[in-house]
Amino acid sequence: MNESPLLRVEDLQVSYNTPTGIVNAVSGVSFELGREKLGIVGESGSGKSQTGRAILGLTATGGLVRAQRLEFDGKDLLNADARTMRRIRGNRISMIMQDPKYSLNPVMSIGAQIEEAFLVHHPSSKDEARERTLDMLRAVKIRAPERVYKAYPHEVSGGMGQRVMIAMMMIPEPDIIIADEPTSALDVTVQLQVLAVLDDMLSERGMGLIFISHDLNLVASFCDRILVMYGGKVVEECAAADLEQAKHPYTRGLLNCLPSLDGGSDELPVLRRDPSWLNATEVP
Amino acid sequence: MIDIRNLDVIFGHGSKLHHAVRDFSMKIEAGQSYGLVGESGSGKTTVLRALAGLLDRVARVSGDMSVAQEQLQGQQRSREFRRRVQMVFQDPFGSLHPRHTVDTILSEPARVHRLDRIEDRVVQALEEVGLDASFRFRYPHQISGGQRQRVSVARALITEPEIVLLDEPTSALDVSVQAEVLNLLMRLKRDHGLTYVLVSHNLAVIAHMCEALSVMQNGGVVETMGVQQLRDHTPAMPYTQQLMTASLGSDRAAIDAFEEFA
């Protein structure tokens, strides 16, 4: 990639003060993102979602975010005021959440929600917003856009709801999409269809994607590059195509403990966690 | 061991009528692990609930079911059936009483079934699922998701069942924990000669655990096969082939060729 990266993260730390002491959810994560698909994989508690949220300034109250550098398009996100963040969040960097059931407003029609996302960042007439919304619903391969426009979130299926989410996040034409387990609540075939829609839009518009997921195989087949997180650290970085040759024992352990469609032995290899993984500062 | 013929389950009436299971049949030998696989809403969990007798006054259930030569009457189940057939649910966060200690959770089924040596049984069941006695007096919120699922398995084992119905037992768990729980289930089956009915949306889990399986869609059976056919990637029906392709990861050419199956 010749152009300068869209997003630079250097030594990102997210910590929480709890009654039982300080918990370091993210400790020292560094990466750059260009116009590419970057996967962040890890198990629950690895800090992958916390990393995504920290970029957008969505860390829960009580959490402390520090970094050497957290820069988007040359702008410092770490010390940006609320007004600057509002102009970036949604407009330049947006986030797709896991479950459309909980992230769409249940008492607002789908059309009105998507229009709102557009109008907040692009003041224009109601008619134009409506046109853009219908175009966007068509772009995410919704066959009856007029019907879905008028529908409420509970009236559409999970797969359709997630396409609506994608439409809503895409309509301000952001540069970066952060997708946190965007398809984990969906059936496999629907999951892949939704990802295909996302993929088309990313390549048409030249956006960058951070895809946060626990599913190694999915990330390996969908993304260009992968970061593997464990205990708040990036333990391995590799091209998605090279995941099979991953070197870190944690990544290898994760790959090996997956049951295979081809069957195989009675006993699955169990992941043995080595405490030294948490101390390593260098990515091997 | 288990014989289900022409099972139909209907929820609701009139415009809200939902035909969840249609003309479903399956036959499971003693000591077998049998998989039910399908997407959400395909009726796989409803089959388990109908078998366990959990749909009384909830749905209209018809068809013939027999378990170990015992003909089941509607959704009524004998005390002996309830001891012999146990269930493990998907969500270890929702299926354990939050205000009961592990000890209470495990001893309750033993008391209900008037078993003797309850304390010994609790300790032994914990040991079998790989938890030491220090877990006995903890509450569910004090242990991890994987440990909770082990407690759910221990609770199922305490009545010395012959059949265990497993409803997505690992889908709420991280893959490394999933491997541990699957290994545990395999070992318990060997040690106790259990018969499993395993419901899952994950074909790889079924391929790993089961000897035979039925693929469900819209409440009906699409096809029934031995596990080797699945492991060889040679299912007969297009629906199953598509499901299998999808579970192998993102492949653009394959996705574009996906069909709608109604």
Interface residues (C-beta under 8 A of the other chain):
Chain A: E43 S44 G158 D187 V188 T189 V190 Q191 L192 Q193 L195 A196 D199 H214 L216 N217 L218 A220 S221 F222 G253 L254 C257 L258 P259 S260 L261 D262 G263 G264 D266 E267 L268 P269 V270 L271
Chain B: E39 S40 G145 D174 V175 S176 Q178 A179 E180 L182 N183 M186 H201 N202 L203 A204 V205 A207 H208 M209 V227 Q228 L230 R231 H233 Q242 L243 M244 A246 S247 L248 G249 S250 D251 R252 A254 I255 D256 F258
